């Protein structure tokens, strides 16, 4: 039986808090059967922020035009962006303390052959988890034959299907989660206690919220206190 689970869209090289959530739960479900958000500061499924000499900079993967917005059915453009992003990462982190250890992992991620957005992002997340020694079980929402389309109902349905009595949630969900509905369905909500720890960065003053690779290049670890 799974005691706790986390659920989130498969973002591209997300921030350390994403991996903290994965490491804290027994099972992590990739929410790959919902619409992608494009445009605005919350659009992070196909992009992430890294550090550069001029400050935080977006690292983006262009998406092919499509009639659908469902994450699992989208594809990255099959062109130059992999080489461009890899070069950008190399130039901005080649002097980082743990460049020699981390860059081969990043190469493996960026050079992954699939252009399917979900497959590519999930591979990047799982690869980093393997590197960090995070042994959480993974599954995909698209493989669960979900029925409920309501935001709260979908999460509750996933928890029930995975026999998960505790849902580990991000703090941002406090504004829209119906905790009474979760309680009625026998599911307890635990909100993350993750806080961004200040660590030395190679460019300027500390910038929070950057991709996990920034932390790895500079510290080569993520501290998890369960």
C-alpha positions in Angstrom: 0.0 0.0 0.0 1.2 3.5 -0.9 1.1 5.8 2.2 1.7 9.1 0.5 1.7 10.4 -3.1 2.5 13.6 -4.9 1.0 14.7 -8.2 2.3 17.3 -10.7 2.7 18.1 -14.3 6.0 16.9 -15.8 7.8 20.2 -16.0 11.1 20.8 -17.8 14.1 20.6 -15.4 12.0 22.1 -12.5 13.3 23.8 -9.3 14.6 21.9 -6.2 11.2 22.1 -4.5 9.8 19.7 -7.2 12.4 17.1 -6.3 11.8 17.6 -2.6 8.2 16.7 -3.2 9.2 13.6 -5.1 11.7 12.5 -2.4 9.1 13.0 0.4 6.4 10.7 -1.0 6.1 7.0 -1.7 4.7 7.5 -5.2 4.8 10.4 -7.6 2.2 10.7 -10.3 2.9 12.7 -13.4 -0.2 14.6 -14.4 0.3 14.3 -18.1 -3.3 14.3 -19.2 -4.2 17.9 -18.5 -3.8 21.1 -20.7 -0.4 22.8 -20.8 -0.2 26.4 -19.7 1.5 28.6 -22.2 2.3 32.3 -21.7 2.8 34.1 -18.4 5.1 33.4 -15.4 3.4 30.1 -14.6 4.2 28.6 -18.0 7.0 26.2 -16.9 6.1 22.9 -18.5 8.5 23.5 -21.4 10.9 26.0 -19.9 13.0 26.6 -16.8 15.2 29.3 -15.3 19.0 29.0 -15.1 21.7 31.4 -13.9 23.7 33.5 -16.3 26.2 36.3 -16.2 23.3 38.8 -16.7 21.1 37.1 -14.1 18.2 34.6 -14.3 17.5 33.5 -17.9 14.8 31.3 -19.4 15.9 28.0 -21.0 13.0 27.1 -23.4 12.1 24.2 -25.6 9.8 25.2 -28.5 6.6 23.2 -29.0 5.2 22.1 -32.3 1.8 23.7 -33.3 -1.0 21.4 -32.4 -4.8 21.3 -32.1 -4.5 19.9 -28.6 -3.1 21.3 -25.4 -2.9 18.0 -23.5 0.7 17.6 -22.3 1.1 13.9 -23.3 0.1 14.7 -26.9 2.4 17.6 -27.5 5.8 17.4 -29.2 8.9 19.6 -29.1 10.1 21.0 -32.4 12.7 18.7 -34.0 15.4 21.3 -34.7 18.2 23.2 -33.2 17.1 23.8 -29.6 18.8 20.8 -28.0 22.2 21.8 -29.2 21.5 25.5 -28.4 20.3 24.7 -24.8 23.2 22.4 -24.2 25.7 25.1 -25.3 23.9 27.7 -23.2 24.2 25.5 -20.1 27.9 24.8 -20.9 28.8 28.4 -21.2 27.0 29.5 -18.1 28.2 26.7 -15.8 31.6 25.6 -17.1 33.3 27.3 -14.1 30.8 25.9 -11.5 32.4 23.8 -8.7 30.7 20.5 -9.8 30.6 21.0 -13.6 32.6 17.9 -14.4 30.2 15.7 -12.4 26.9 17.2 -13.4 27.4 18.2 -17.1 27.4 14.5 -18.3 24.0 14.1 -16.6 22.7 17.2 -18.3 24.0 16.0 -21.7 22.1 12.7 -21.2 19.0 14.6 -20.5 19.2 17.1 -23.4 20.3 14.5 -25.9 17.4 12.2 -25.1 16.1 11.0 -28.5 12.3 11.5 -27.9 10.7 14.8 -28.9 7.4 14.0 -27.1 7.1 16.7 -24.4 5.9 14.4 -21.7 8.4 11.6 -22.4 11.3 14.1 -22.6 10.4 15.9 -19.4 9.7 12.7 -17.4 13.0 11.3 -18.6 14.8 14.4 -17.4 13.2 14.2 -13.9 13.7 10.5 -13.5 17.4 10.8 -14.6 18.0 13.5 -12.0 16.2 11.4 -9.3 18.5 8.5 -10.2 21.5 10.8 -9.9 20.4 12.0 -6.5 19.5 8.5 -5.2 15.8 9.3 -5.0 13.9 5.9 -5.2 10.3 7.1 -5.3 7.9 5.0 -7.5 6.6 6.8 -10.6 3.3 6.5 -12.6 1.4 8.5 -15.1 -2.2 9.9 -14.7 -2.9 9.1 -18.4 -2.5 5.4 -17.6 -5.1 5.4 -14.8 -8.3 5.8 -16.9 -9.5 8.7 -14.9 -13.2 9.8 -15.1 -13.4 13.0 -12.9 -12.4 16.2 -14.7 -12.8 18.5 -11.7 -9.4 19.7 -10.3 -10.1 18.4 -6.8 -11.9 15.3 -7.9 -9.1 14.3 -10.3 -6.6 14.3 -7.4 -8.9 12.4 -5.1 -9.5 9.8 -7.8 -5.8 9.4 -8.4 -5.2 9.0 -4.7 -8.0 6.3 -4.4 -6.7 4.4 -7.5 -3.2 4.3 -6.1 -4.5 3.4 -2.6 -2.9 6.6 -1.2 -4.4 7.9 2.1 -2.1 11.0 2.2 -1.7 13.6 -0.6 1.5 15.7 -0.4 0.6 19.1 -1.9 2.4 22.3 -2.8 1.5 25.4 -0.7 0.1 27.2 -3.7 -2.8 24.7 -3.8 -4.2 26.0 -0.5 -6.2 28.6 -2.4 -8.2 26.2 -4.5 -8.2 22.7 -2.8 -11.4 21.7 -1.1 -10.0 20.1 2.1 -13.5 19.1 3.3 -14.0 17.1 0.1 -10.6 15.4 0.6 -11.6 14.5 4.2 -14.9 13.2 3.1 -13.1 10.8 0.8 -10.6 9.7 3.5 -7.6 11.5 2.2 -5.4 13.7 4.3 -3.6 16.6 2.8 -0.1 17.4 3.9 1.4 20.6 2.6 5.1 20.9 1.8 7.5 22.5 4.3 10.2 23.0 1.6 12.0 26.3 1.8 14.7 27.5 -0.6 18.1 27.3 1.1 20.6 30.0 0.1 23.7 28.5 -1.6 26.7 30.0 -3.4 26.0 30.7 -7.1 28.7 31.5 -9.6 26.9 34.6 -11.0 26.1 37.5 -8.8 23.8 37.5 -5.7 21.7 34.5 -4.9 18.6 34.0 -7.1 15.9 31.7 -5.8 13.7 29.4 -7.9 16.2 28.4 -10.5 16.3 24.9 -12.1 17.6 22.0 -10.1 20.6 21.9 -12.4 21.8 25.3 -10.9 21.8 23.7 -7.4 23.6 20.6 -8.7 26.3 22.5 -10.5 27.0 24.5 -7.4 26.3 22.1 -4.6 25.9 18.7 -6.3 23.1 17.7 -3.8 19.7 18.5 -2.5 19.1 18.2 1.3 16.0 16.3 2.1 14.8 16.2 5.7 11.8 13.7 6.0 
